Amino acid sequence: MWHRLVTALALMLFISGSTTQAQTYNIWPLGNSITEGEGSTNYNGYRKPLYYDLKDYVNQQNEGVDINFVGTLSNGDFGDAEHDGWAGKKADFIRSNAQSWLNTLVAQNDTPDFVLFHIGTNDISSNRAASSIVNDIDVALDIIWNYGINIKVFLCGIIPRLDGKNSQTTDLNDDIWTLVDRRRNQEGKAIFYVDQYNQFVNHNNWETDYMVNNGTDYLHPNNTGYDAMANRFFGVVAQYLVPGTTPVELLTFGGIADNYVINLSWNTATESNNLGFYIEHSLGNDLFRDVGFVEGNGTTVESHNYTFAFEAKLAGQHNFRLRQVDNDGTINYSREIAVMVLPPNSLALHQNYPNPFRPGFSLSEGTRIPFELQANSQVDVNIYNITGQLIKTVSADTYQPGRHEVLWDGRNETGMLAPSGTYLIRLRSNDQIISKTMQVVR
């Protein structure tokens, strides 16, 4: 009888122990050579530092969870280096092969819980349209969620590049963010935006500190750059291993126009894992566009005040809203506010700056000439020397009501640098003429 009791207790302890084993989250790095880790030591990429950061985090939190990287490929000198980072491939390749890879993972009991998805760099190199890239990503998402509707996808705004195609990168990232917004906020899908682009460009000297930049490779991070990517992923993913509870509570949001500078201000009562606030702007009925970012205060129960100055170029109704982003990728919008910027009471020509100025050899150097208009009109801005000779026509165009600037690079009509001396700026709008003097120093 005693032997049976001991055996029963041992069985109960074994069963109880099996139910308290750590929950393992399968994490699937997905993408191209940046996911593979090209440019880093031993092709570890962001995966090795992220893996150890996440392991340390769950051990410190003692939350009974563990992590496991999964994939059909393996690169790196650490023990959990699986991934699906396919060098040289584009988003259509991911779309076409995702189902096959997932079949393999499921057969291995490695169905992903989290997907770290960075794709688009090679598409831009091939001059693919952003709409086509996003469509391929969209289809790949449906394939992923077919294997589990609760699979969390961490979709990246891709990192910047050094080869002159960075504007295409920012355009694509805008469309990727719109895709995440639609899928998450309109369709309720488990998808989160990971802003790898600003993780780089918000760092001074990212071009040399974060990129390989060896004269032939303009696309891949170095070890330090991959560490930065790992930090950004960590800030998002870790929160879904041990979720936070305190919300970001926005108390006020308003704006005041001071001539053509709109001063925005807002304050919070509490914050939790608050990455920060993107400031979105639209003029009249235009679409909202990002015009700035203000870093948050992480997690705090104290009130914090924030400000942002926006320089308006045109008169009219300027609309603003805040897109607050948590470290876990959660996005929340503030209410929209409208701030009116009134046109000037009269035509105005302001003093150029800098003044005096020294003409340089770069076409971007020179002096800026500000002016303001009451209504749409043709504006001619001309530069004359002290004897009344026309030196340069800086502008002859139609402008909307508001504040504008034109640049004079210090050259005459033939492209030669103007000599030192006093010059006259003359602005003509309809039948009005205004003049100011300025100094050129060489």
TORKOL-4160 file (C-alpha; in steps of 0.2 Angstrom, whole numbers, padded with zeros to 4 digits, m for minus):
442
<pt num="1" X="0000" Y="0000" Z="0000"/>
<pt num="2" X="0014" Y="0012" Z="0005"/>
<pt num="3" X="0023" Y="0008" Z="m0011"/>
<pt num="4" X="0007" Y="0012" Z="m0022"/>
<pt num="5" X="0005" Y="0028" Z="m0013"/>
<pt num="6" X="0024" Y="0033" Z="m0016"/>
<pt num="7" X="0022" Y="0028" Z="m0034"/>
<pt num="8" X="0006" Y="0038" Z="m0036"/>
<pt num="9" X="0014" Y="0054" Z="m0028"/>
<pt num="10" X="0029" Y="0052" Z="m0040"/>
<pt num="11" X="0017" Y="0051" Z="m0055"/>
<pt num="12" X="0008" Y="0066" Z="m0049"/>
<pt num="13" X="0024" Y="0076" Z="m0047"/>
<pt num="14" X="0030" Y="0071" Z="m0064"/>
<pt num="15" X="0014" Y="0076" Z="m0072"/>
<pt num="16" X="0014" Y="0093" Z="m0063"/>
<pt num="17" X="0032" Y="0096" Z="m0068"/>
<pt num="18" X="0028" Y="0093" Z="m0086"/>
<pt num="19" X="0014" Y="0106" Z="m0086"/>
<pt num="20" X="0026" Y="0120" Z="m0079"/>
<pt num="21" X="0039" Y="0117" Z="m0092"/>
<pt num="22" X="0045" Y="0133" Z="m0101"/>
<pt num="23" X="0034" Y="0139" Z="m0115"/>
<pt num="24" X="0045" Y="0140" Z="m0130"/>
<pt num="25" X="0041" Y="0154" Z="m0143"/>
<pt num="26" X="0047" Y="0149" Z="m0161"/>
<pt num="27" X="0054" Y="0165" Z="m0169"/>
<pt num="28" X="0056" Y="0165" Z="m0188"/>
<pt num="29" X="0068" Y="0178" Z="m0196"/>
<pt num="30" X="0062" Y="0180" Z="m0214"/>
<pt num="31" X="0069" Y="0191" Z="m0228"/>
<pt num="32" X="0085" Y="0192" Z="m0239"/>
<pt num="33" X="0104" Y="0194" Z="m0236"/>
<pt num="34" X="0101" Y="0207" Z="m0222"/>
<pt num="35" X="0092" Y="0193" Z="m0213"/>
<pt num="36" X="0105" Y="0181" Z="m0217"/>
<pt num="37" X="0118" Y="0193" Z="m0210"/>
<pt num="38" X="0129" Y="0198" Z="m0225"/>
<pt num="39" X="0142" Y="0211" Z="m0220"/>
<pt num="40" X="0143" Y="0204" Z="m0202"/>
<pt num="41" X="0156" Y="0192" Z="m0194"/>
<pt num="42" X="0152" Y="0174" Z="m0198"/>
<pt num="43" X="0135" Y="0180" Z="m0205"/>
<pt num="44" X="0127" Y="0182" Z="m0188"/>
<pt num="45" X="0118" Y="0197" Z="m0193"/>
<pt num="46" X="0106" Y="0204" Z="m0181"/>
<pt num="47" X="0101" Y="0187" Z="m0176"/>
<pt num="48" X="0115" Y="0182" Z="m0164"/>
<pt num="49" X="0114" Y="0198" Z="m0153"/>
<pt num="50" X="0095" Y="0198" Z="m0153"/>
<pt num="51" X="0094" Y="0179" Z="m0148"/>
<pt num="52" X="0105" Y="0182" Z="m0133"/>
<pt num="53" X="0097" Y="0198" Z="m0128"/>
<pt num="54" X="0080" Y="0189" Z="m0128"/>
<pt num="55" X="0087" Y="0174" Z="m0119"/>
<pt num="56" X="0094" Y="0186" Z="m0105"/>
<pt num="57" X="0078" Y="0195" Z="m0104"/>
<pt num="58" X="0066" Y="0180" Z="m0101"/>
<pt num="59" X="0079" Y="0173" Z="m0089"/>
<pt num="60" X="0079" Y="0189" Z="m0079"/>
<pt num="61" X="0060" Y="0191" Z="m0079"/>
<pt num="62" X="0058" Y="0172" Z="m0074"/>
<pt num="63" X="0042" Y="0171" Z="m0084"/>
<pt num="64" X="0044" Y="0153" Z="m0088"/>
<pt num="65" X="0046" Y="0156" Z="m0107"/>
<pt num="66" X="0060" Y="0151" Z="m0119"/>
<pt num="67" X="0064" Y="0156" Z="m0137"/>
<pt num="68" X="0069" Y="0146" Z="m0152"/>
<pt num="69" X="0075" Y="0153" Z="m0169"/>
<pt num="70" X="0068" Y="0142" Z="m0183"/>
<pt num="71" X="0070" Y="0142" Z="m0202"/>
<pt num="72" X="0076" Y="0131" Z="m0217"/>
<pt num="73" X="0093" Y="0139" Z="m0218"/>
<pt num="74" X="0107" Y="0141" Z="m0205"/>
<pt num="75" X="0121" Y="0154" Z="m0204"/>
<pt num="76" X="0131" Y="0160" Z="m0189"/>
<pt num="77" X="0143" Y="0154" Z="m0175"/>
<pt num="78" X="0129" Y="0152" Z="m0161"/>
<pt num="79" X="0119" Y="0137" Z="m0157"/>
<pt num="80" X="0102" Y="0143" Z="m0163"/>
<pt num="81" X="0106" Y="0151" Z="m0180"/>
<pt num="82" X="0091" Y="0145" Z="m0191"/>
<pt num="83" X="0082" Y="0158" Z="m0202"/>
<pt num="84" X="0075" Y="0160" Z="m0220"/>
<pt num="85" X="0086" Y="0175" Z="m0226"/>
<pt num="86" X="0088" Y="0172" Z="m0244"/>
<pt num="87" X="0102" Y="0182" Z="m0252"/>
<pt num="88" X="0098" Y="0192" Z="m0267"/>
<pt num="89" X="0080" Y="0188" Z="m0267"/>
<pt num="90" X="0065" Y="0199" Z="m0268"/>
<pt num="91" X="0047" Y="0200" Z="m0260"/>
<pt num="92" X="0040" Y="0189" Z="m0274"/>
<pt num="93" X="0052" Y="0175" Z="m0270"/>
<pt num="94" X="0046" Y="0176" Z="m0252"/>
<pt num="95" X="0028" Y="0176" Z="m0258"/>
<pt num="96" X="0031" Y="0161" Z="m0269"/>
<pt num="97" X="0041" Y="0150" Z="m0257"/>
<pt num="98" X="0033" Y="0154" Z="m0240"/>
<pt num="99" X="0021" Y="0140" Z="m0240"/>
<pt num="100" X="0034" Y="0127" Z="m0244"/>
<pt num="101" X="0045" Y="0134" Z="m0230"/>
<pt num="102" X="0031" Y="0134" Z="m0218"/>
<pt num="103" X="0026" Y="0116" Z="m0222"/>
<pt num="104" X="0044" Y="0111" Z="m0218"/>
<pt num="105" X="0043" Y="0120" Z="m0201"/>
<pt num="106" X="0027" Y="0113" Z="m0196"/>
<pt num="107" X="0033" Y="0095" Z="m0200"/>
<pt num="108" X="0047" Y="0099" Z="m0188"/>
<pt num="109" X="0036" Y="0105" Z="m0175"/>
<pt num="110" X="0043" Y="0122" Z="m0178"/>
<pt num="111" X="0028" Y="0132" Z="m0182"/>
<pt num="112" X="0033" Y="0150" Z="m0179"/>
<pt num="113" X="0025" Y="0161" Z="m0166"/>
<pt num="114" X="0034" Y="0177" Z="m0171"/>
<pt num="115" X="0040" Y="0182" Z="m0189"/>
<pt num="116" X="0053" Y="0195" Z="m0190"/>
<pt num="117" X="0051" Y="0201" Z="m0208"/>
<pt num="118" X="0063" Y="0213" Z="m0217"/>
<pt num="119" X="0061" Y="0213" Z="m0236"/>
<pt num="120" X="0062" Y="0226" Z="m0250"/>
<pt num="121" X="0080" Y="0230" Z="m0252"/>
<pt num="122" X="0083" Y="0220" Z="m0268"/>
<pt num="123" X="0066" Y="0225" Z="m0275"/>
<pt num="124" X="0072" Y="0243" Z="m0274"/>
<pt num="125" X="0088" Y="0239" Z="m0282"/>
<pt num="126" X="0078" Y="0231" Z="m0297"/>
<pt num="127" X="0067" Y="0247" Z="m0298"/>
<pt num="128" X="0051" Y="0238" Z="m0293"/>
<pt num="129" X="0036" Y="0249" Z="m0290"/>
<pt num="130" X="0032" Y="0250" Z="m0271"/>
<pt num="131" X="0014" Y="0245" Z="m0275"/>
<pt num="132" X="0021" Y="0228" Z="m0282"/>
<pt num="133" X="0032" Y="0225" Z="m0267"/>
<pt num="134" X="0019" Y="0228" Z="m0254"/>
<pt num="135" X="0007" Y="0217" Z="m0264"/>
<pt num="136" X="0019" Y="0203" Z="m0263"/>
<pt num="137" X="0021" Y="0206" Z="m0244"/>
<pt num="138" X="0002" Y="0206" Z="m0242"/>
<pt num="139" X="0000" Y="0189" Z="m0250"/>
<pt num="140" X="0015" Y="0182" Z="m0240"/>
<pt num="141" X="0006" Y="0188" Z="m0224"/>
<pt num="142" X="m0010" Y="0179" Z="m0229"/>
<pt num="143" X="0000" Y="0163" Z="m0232"/>
<pt num="144" X="0008" Y="0165" Z="m0214"/>
<pt num="145" X="m0008" Y="0168" Z="m0206"/>
<pt num="146" X="m0016" Y="0152" Z="m0214"/>
<pt num="147" X="m0004" Y="0142" Z="m0203"/>
<pt num="148" X="m0010" Y="0151" Z="m0187"/>
<pt num="149" X="m0021" Y="0167" Z="m0186"/>
<pt num="150" X="m0012" Y="0172" Z="m0170"/>
<pt num="151" X="0006" Y="0171" Z="m0177"/>
<pt num="152" X="0013" Y="0188" Z="m0174"/>
<pt num="153" X="0022" Y="0197" Z="m0188"/>
<pt num="154" X="0035" Y="0210" Z="m0185"/>
<pt num="155" X="0036" Y="0219" Z="m0202"/>
<pt num="156" X="0050" Y="0231" Z="m0204"/>
<pt num="157" X="0052" Y="0248" Z="m0212"/>
<pt num="158" X="0068" Y="0243" Z="m0221"/>
<pt num="159" X="0085" Y="0250" Z="m0217"/>
<pt num="160" X="0092" Y="0265" Z="m0227"/>
<pt num="161" X="0105" Y="0263" Z="m0241"/>
<pt num="162" X="0120" Y="0273" Z="m0248"/>
<pt num="163" X="0118" Y="0271" Z="m0266"/>
<pt num="164" X="0106" Y="0286" Z="m0271"/>
<pt num="165" X="0090" Y="0276" Z="m0270"/>
<pt num="166" X="0086" Y="0281" Z="m0252"/>
<pt num="167" X="0070" Y="0290" Z="m0258"/>
<pt num="168" X="0063" Y="0274" Z="m0265"/>
<pt num="169" X="0066" Y="0266" Z="m0248"/>
<pt num="170" X="0057" Y="0280" Z="m0239"/>
<pt num="171" X="0042" Y="0278" Z="m0251"/>
<pt num="172" X="0042" Y="0260" Z="m0249"/>
<pt num="173" X="0042" Y="0262" Z="m0230"/>
<pt num="174" X="0027" Y="0273" Z="m0230"/>
<pt num="175" X="0018" Y="0260" Z="m0240"/>
<pt num="176" X="0023" Y="0246" Z="m0228"/>
<pt num="177" X="0017" Y="0257" Z="m0213"/>
<pt num="178" X="0001" Y="0259" Z="m0222"/>
<pt num="179" X="m0001" Y="0240" Z="m0225"/>
<pt num="180" X="0003" Y="0237" Z="m0206"/>
<pt num="181" X="m0010" Y="0250" Z="m0201"/>
<pt num="182" X="m0023" Y="0243" Z="m0212"/>
<pt num="183" X="m0020" Y="0225" Z="m0207"/>
<pt num="184" X="m0019" Y="0229" Z="m0188"/>
<pt num="185" X="m0031" Y="0243" Z="m0185"/>
<pt num="186" X="m0044" Y="0239" Z="m0198"/>
<pt num="187" X="m0043" Y="0220" Z="m0200"/>
<pt num="188" X="m0037" Y="0216" Z="m0182"/>
<pt num="189" X="m0022" Y="0205" Z="m0187"/>
<pt num="190" X="m0007" Y="0202" Z="m0176"/>
<pt num="191" X="0005" Y="0213" Z="m0185"/>
<pt num="192" X="0017" Y="0226" Z="m0179"/>
<pt num="193" X="0028" Y="0239" Z="m0187"/>
<pt num="194" X="0047" Y="0239" Z="m0183"/>
<pt num="195" X="0055" Y="0255" Z="m0188"/>
<pt num="196" X="0072" Y="0250" Z="m0193"/>
<pt num="197" X="0074" Y="0264" Z="m0205"/>
<pt num="198" X="0074" Y="0278" Z="m0191"/>
<pt num="199" X="0084" Y="0266" Z="m0180"/>
<pt num="200" X="0098" Y="0270" Z="m0192"/>
<pt num="201" X="0095" Y="0288" Z="m0198"/>
<pt num="202" X="0092" Y="0295" Z="m0181"/>
<pt num="203" X="0110" Y="0290" Z="m0177"/>
<pt num="204" X="0123" Y="0303" Z="m0181"/>
<pt num="205" X="0136" Y="0296" Z="m0194"/>
<pt num="206" X="0125" Y="0280" Z="m0197"/>
<pt num="207" X="0133" Y="0280" Z="m0214"/>
<pt num="208" X="0150" Y="0275" Z="m0207"/>
<pt num="209" X="0146" Y="0268" Z="m0190"/>
<pt num="210" X="0132" Y="0256" Z="m0196"/>
<pt num="211" X="0136" Y="0252" Z="m0214"/>
<pt num="212" X="0149" Y="0241" Z="m0222"/>
<pt num="213" X="0152" Y="0256" Z="m0234"/>
<pt num="214" X="0167" Y="0248" Z="m0243"/>
<pt num="215" X="0165" Y="0256" Z="m0260"/>
<pt num="216" X="0156" Y="0241" Z="m0267"/>
<pt num="217" X="0143" Y="0237" Z="m0254"/>
<pt num="218" X="0130" Y="0250" Z="m0251"/>
<pt num="219" X="0116" Y="0240" Z="m0243"/>
<pt num="220" X="0122" Y="0229" Z="m0229"/>
<pt num="221" X="0125" Y="0234" Z="m0210"/>
<pt num="222" X="0142" Y="0230" Z="m0202"/>
<pt num="223" X="0142" Y="0222" Z="m0184"/>
<pt num="224" X="0137" Y="0238" Z="m0176"/>
<pt num="225" X="0123" Y="0241" Z="m0188"/>
<pt num="226" X="0116" Y="0224" Z="m0185"/>
<pt num="227" X="0117" Y="0227" Z="m0166"/>
<pt num="228" X="0106" Y="0242" Z="m0169"/>
<pt num="229" X="0094" Y="0231" Z="m0179"/>
<pt num="230" X="0094" Y="0219" Z="m0164"/>
<pt num="231" X="0090" Y="0233" Z="m0152"/>
<pt num="232" X="0075" Y="0239" Z="m0162"/>
<pt num="233" X="0068" Y="0221" Z="m0164"/>
<pt num="234" X="0071" Y="0218" Z="m0145"/>
<pt num="235" X="0061" Y="0233" Z="m0140"/>
<pt num="236" X="0046" Y="0226" Z="m0150"/>
<pt num="237" X="0047" Y="0207" Z="m0147"/>
<pt num="238" X="0052" Y="0207" Z="m0129"/>
<pt num="239" X="0035" Y="0215" Z="m0124"/>
<pt num="240" X="0026" Y="0200" Z="m0131"/>
<pt num="241" X="0036" Y="0188" Z="m0121"/>
<pt num="242" X="0032" Y="0198" Z="m0105"/>
<pt num="243" X="0018" Y="0211" Z="m0109"/>
<pt num="244" X="0017" Y="0228" Z="m0100"/>
<pt num="245" X="0001" Y="0234" Z="m0093"/>
<pt num="246" X="0002" Y="0253" Z="m0091"/>
<pt num="247" X="m0005" Y="0263" Z="m0105"/>
<pt num="248" X="0001" Y="0279" Z="m0113"/>
<pt num="249" X="m0012" Y="0291" Z="m0107"/>
<pt num="250" X="m0013" Y="0307" Z="m0117"/>
<pt num="251" X="m0020" Y="0322" Z="m0108"/>
<pt num="252" X="m0019" Y="0337" Z="m0120"/>
<pt num="253" X="m0014" Y="0341" Z="m0137"/>
<pt num="254" X="m0015" Y="0358" Z="m0145"/>
<pt num="255" X="m0006" Y="0370" Z="m0157"/>
<pt num="256" X="m0003" Y="0389" Z="m0159"/>
<pt num="257" X="0002" Y="0398" Z="m0174"/>
<pt num="258" X="0016" Y="0412" Z="m0173"/>
<pt num="259" X="0016" Y="0419" Z="m0190"/>
<pt num="260" X="0022" Y="0404" Z="m0200"/>
<pt num="261" X="0028" Y="0393" Z="m0186"/>
<pt num="262" X="0016" Y="0382" Z="m0178"/>
<pt num="263" X="0020" Y="0377" Z="m0160"/>
<pt num="264" X="0013" Y="0360" Z="m0155"/>
<pt num="265" X="0012" Y="0354" Z="m0137"/>
<pt num="266" X="0005" Y="0339" Z="m0128"/>
<pt num="267" X="0007" Y="0330" Z="m0112"/>
<pt num="268" X="0004" Y="0313" Z="m0104"/>
<pt num="269" X="m0001" Y="0307" Z="m0087"/>
<pt num="270" X="0007" Y="0289" Z="m0088"/>
<pt num="271" X="0017" Y="0280" Z="m0101"/>
<pt num="272" X="0022" Y="0262" Z="m0104"/>
<pt num="273" X="0035" Y="0256" Z="m0116"/>
<pt num="274" X="0032" Y="0272" Z="m0126"/>
<pt num="275" X="0044" Y="0273" Z="m0140"/>
<pt num="276" X="0038" Y="0290" Z="m0145"/>
<pt num="277" X="0027" Y="0301" Z="m0156"/>
<pt num="278" X="0027" Y="0303" Z="m0174"/>
<pt num="279" X="0019" Y="0320" Z="m0179"/>
<pt num="280" X="0008" Y="0319" Z="m0194"/>
<pt num="281" X="0003" Y="0334" Z="m0204"/>
<pt num="282" X="m0009" Y="0339" Z="m0218"/>
<pt num="283" X="m0014" Y="0355" Z="m0227"/>
<pt num="284" X="m0032" Y="0357" Z="m0230"/>
<pt num="285" X="m0039" Y="0341" Z="m0237"/>
<pt num="286" X="m0022" Y="0333" Z="m0241"/>
<pt num="287" X="m0016" Y="0316" Z="m0235"/>
<pt num="288" X="m0007" Y="0316" Z="m0218"/>
<pt num="289" X="0012" Y="0315" Z="m0219"/>
<pt num="290" X="0025" Y="0312" Z="m0206"/>
<pt num="291" X="0034" Y="0328" Z="m0202"/>
<pt num="292" X="0044" Y="0324" Z="m0186"/>
<pt num="293" X="0047" Y="0312" Z="m0172"/>
<pt num="294" X="0048" Y="0315" Z="m0153"/>
<pt num="295" X="0055" Y="0302" Z="m0142"/>
<pt num="296" X="0045" Y="0296" Z="m0128"/>
<pt num="297" X="0049" Y="0292" Z="m0110"/>
<pt num="298" X="0047" Y="0273" Z="m0110"/>
<pt num="299" X="0038" Y="0268" Z="m0094"/>
<pt num="300" X="0033" Y="0281" Z="m0081"/>
<pt num="301" X="0019" Y="0286" Z="m0070"/>
<pt num="302" X="0024" Y="0304" Z="m0070"/>
<pt num="303" X="0017" Y="0317" Z="m0081"/>
<pt num="304" X="0028" Y="0323" Z="m0096"/>
<pt num="305" X="0027" Y="0338" Z="m0108"/>
<pt num="306" X="0031" Y="0338" Z="m0126"/>
<pt num="307" X="0033" Y="0351" Z="m0139"/>
<pt num="308" X="0037" Y="0352" Z="m0158"/>
<pt num="309" X="0039" Y="0367" Z="m0169"/>
<pt num="310" X="0032" Y="0365" Z="m0187"/>
<pt num="311" X="0037" Y="0378" Z="m0200"/>
<pt num="312" X="0022" Y="0381" Z="m0212"/>
<pt num="313" X="0026" Y="0386" Z="m0229"/>
<pt num="314" X="0008" Y="0391" Z="m0234"/>
<pt num="315" X="m0007" Y="0400" Z="m0227"/>
<pt num="316" X="m0022" Y="0390" Z="m0223"/>
<pt num="317" X="m0029" Y="0376" Z="m0212"/>
<pt num="318" X="m0015" Y="0365" Z="m0205"/>
<pt num="319" X="m0021" Y="0348" Z="m0198"/>
<pt num="320" X="m0010" Y="0338" Z="m0186"/>
<pt num="321" X="m0012" Y="0321" Z="m0176"/>
<pt num="322" X="0000" Y="0311" Z="m0166"/>
<pt num="323" X="0004" Y="0293" Z="m0170"/>
<pt num="324" X="0010" Y="0286" Z="m0153"/>
<pt num="325" X="0021" Y="0270" Z="m0155"/>
<pt num="326" X="0025" Y="0258" Z="m0141"/>
<pt num="327" X="0041" Y="0248" Z="m0140"/>
<pt num="328" X="0030" Y="0233" Z="m0144"/>
<pt num="329" X="0024" Y="0241" Z="m0161"/>
<pt num="330" X="0007" Y="0245" Z="m0155"/>
<pt num="331" X="0000" Y="0261" Z="m0163"/>
<pt num="332" X="m0012" Y="0273" Z="m0156"/>
<pt num="333" X="m0018" Y="0290" Z="m0164"/>
<pt num="334" X="m0023" Y="0306" Z="m0155"/>
<pt num="335" X="m0037" Y="0316" Z="m0160"/>
<pt num="336" X="m0034" Y="0328" Z="m0175"/>
<pt num="337" X="m0032" Y="0347" Z="m0172"/>
<pt num="338" X="m0033" Y="0361" Z="m0184"/>
<pt num="339" X="m0022" Y="0377" Z="m0183"/>
<pt num="340" X="m0025" Y="0392" Z="m0195"/>
<pt num="341" X="m0011" Y="0401" Z="m0203"/>
<pt num="342" X="m0017" Y="0418" Z="m0210"/>
<pt num="343" X="m0009" Y="0426" Z="m0225"/>
<pt num="344" X="0000" Y="0442" Z="m0222"/>
<pt num="345" X="m0009" Y="0459" Z="m0223"/>
<pt num="346" X="0002" Y="0465" Z="m0237"/>
<pt num="347" X="0016" Y="0460" Z="m0248"/>
<pt num="348" X="0032" Y="0458" Z="m0238"/>
<pt num="349" X="0051" Y="0455" Z="m0243"/>
<pt num="350" X="0061" Y="0450" Z="m0228"/>
<pt num="351" X="0080" Y="0452" Z="m0226"/>
<pt num="352" X="0090" Y="0439" Z="m0234"/>
<pt num="353" X="0100" Y="0427" Z="m0223"/>
<pt num="354" X="0115" Y="0425" Z="m0221"/>
<pt num="355" X="0119" Y="0443" Z="m0224"/>
<pt num="356" X="0133" Y="0447" Z="m0228"/>
<pt num="357" X="0136" Y="0431" Z="m0237"/>
<pt num="358" X="0151" Y="0423" Z="m0245"/>
<pt num="359" X="0147" Y="0414" Z="m0262"/>
<pt num="360" X="0154" Y="0396" Z="m0263"/>
<pt num="361" X="0158" Y="0384" Z="m0276"/>
<pt num="362" X="0143" Y="0372" Z="m0272"/>
<pt num="363" X="0126" Y="0377" Z="m0280"/>
<pt num="364" X="0117" Y="0373" Z="m0264"/>
<pt num="365" X="0127" Y="0387" Z="m0255"/>
<pt num="366" X="0121" Y="0405" Z="m0255"/>
<pt num="367" X="0109" Y="0416" Z="m0247"/>
<pt num="368" X="0090" Y="0414" Z="m0244"/>
<pt num="369" X="0077" Y="0428" Z="m0248"/>
<pt num="370" X="0061" Y="0426" Z="m0239"/>
<pt num="371" X="0045" Y="0434" Z="m0244"/>
<pt num="372" X="0026" Y="0433" Z="m0241"/>
<pt num="373" X="0011" Y="0435" Z="m0252"/>
<pt num="374" X="m0007" Y="0439" Z="m0249"/>
<pt num="375" X="m0014" Y="0430" Z="m0264"/>
<pt num="376" X="m0009" Y="0419" Z="m0279"/>
<pt num="377" X="0002" Y="0430" Z="m0290"/>
<pt num="378" X="0017" Y="0430" Z="m0302"/>
<pt num="379" X="0033" Y="0435" Z="m0292"/>
<pt num="380" X="0049" Y="0441" Z="m0300"/>
<pt num="381" X="0065" Y="0442" Z="m0289"/>
<pt num="382" X="0080" Y="0450" Z="m0297"/>
<pt num="383" X="0097" Y="0455" Z="m0291"/>
<pt num="384" X="0105" Y="0471" Z="m0297"/>
<pt num="385" X="0122" Y="0479" Z="m0293"/>
<pt num="386" X="0124" Y="0496" Z="m0286"/>
<pt num="387" X="0124" Y="0504" Z="m0304"/>
<pt num="388" X="0107" Y="0496" Z="m0308"/>
<pt num="389" X="0114" Y="0482" Z="m0319"/>
<pt num="390" X="0104" Y="0466" Z="m0318"/>
<pt num="391" X="0115" Y="0452" Z="m0311"/>
<pt num="392" X="0103" Y="0438" Z="m0309"/>
<pt num="393" X="0084" Y="0433" Z="m0311"/>
<pt num="394" X="0082" Y="0422" Z="m0296"/>
<pt num="395" X="0064" Y="0418" Z="m0298"/>
<pt num="396" X="0050" Y="0422" Z="m0311"/>
<pt num="397" X="0036" Y="0410" Z="m0305"/>
<pt num="398" X="0018" Y="0410" Z="m0298"/>
<pt num="399" X="0016" Y="0407" Z="m0279"/>
<pt num="400" X="0002" Y="0403" Z="m0268"/>
<pt num="401" X="m0002" Y="0414" Z="m0253"/>
<pt num="402" X="0010" Y="0412" Z="m0238"/>
<pt num="403" X="0028" Y="0413" Z="m0234"/>
<pt num="404" X="0041" Y="0407" Z="m0247"/>
<pt num="405" X="0060" Y="0408" Z="m0250"/>
<pt num="406" X="0071" Y="0408" Z="m0265"/>
<pt num="407" X="0090" Y="0405" Z="m0265"/>
<pt num="408" X="0103" Y="0415" Z="m0274"/>
<pt num="409" X="0120" Y="0406" Z="m0275"/>
<pt num="410" X="0130" Y="0422" Z="m0278"/>
<pt num="411" X="0132" Y="0419" Z="m0297"/>
<pt num="412" X="0127" Y="0430" Z="m0311"/>
<pt num="413" X="0118" Y="0425" Z="m0327"/>
<pt num="414" X="0133" Y="0418" Z="m0335"/>
<pt num="415" X="0137" Y="0407" Z="m0319"/>
<pt num="416" X="0152" Y="0418" Z="m0313"/>
<pt num="417" X="0153" Y="0422" Z="m0295"/>
<pt num="418" X="0148" Y="0440" Z="m0291"/>
<pt num="419" X="0162" Y="0451" Z="m0284"/>
<pt num="420" X="0161" Y="0458" Z="m0267"/>
<pt num="421" X="0150" Y="0473" Z="m0264"/>
<pt num="422" X="0132" Y="0480" Z="m0261"/>
<pt num="423" X="0118" Y="0472" Z="m0271"/>
<pt num="424" X="0099" Y="0476" Z="m0272"/>
<pt num="425" X="0086" Y="0463" Z="m0271"/>
<pt num="426" X="0070" Y="0469" Z="m0280"/>
<pt num="427" X="0054" Y="0459" Z="m0278"/>
<pt num="428" X="0039" Y="0463" Z="m0290"/>
<pt num="429" X="0022" Y="0456" Z="m0287"/>
<pt num="430" X="0008" Y="0462" Z="m0299"/>
<pt num="431" X="0010" Y="0481" Z="m0298"/>
<pt num="432" X="0020" Y="0481" Z="m0281"/>
<pt num="433" X="0039" Y="0483" Z="m0280"/>
<pt num="434" X="0049" Y="0480" Z="m0264"/>
<pt num="435" X="0068" Y="0482" Z="m0263"/>
<pt num="436" X="0081" Y="0478" Z="m0250"/>
<pt num="437" X="0100" Y="0479" Z="m0250"/>
<pt num="438" X="0113" Y="0465" Z="m0246"/>
<pt num="439" X="0131" Y="0462" Z="m0245"/>
<pt num="440" X="0142" Y="0450" Z="m0254"/>
<pt num="441" X="0159" Y="0446" Z="m0247"/>
<pt num="442" X="0173" Y="0436" Z="m0255"/>
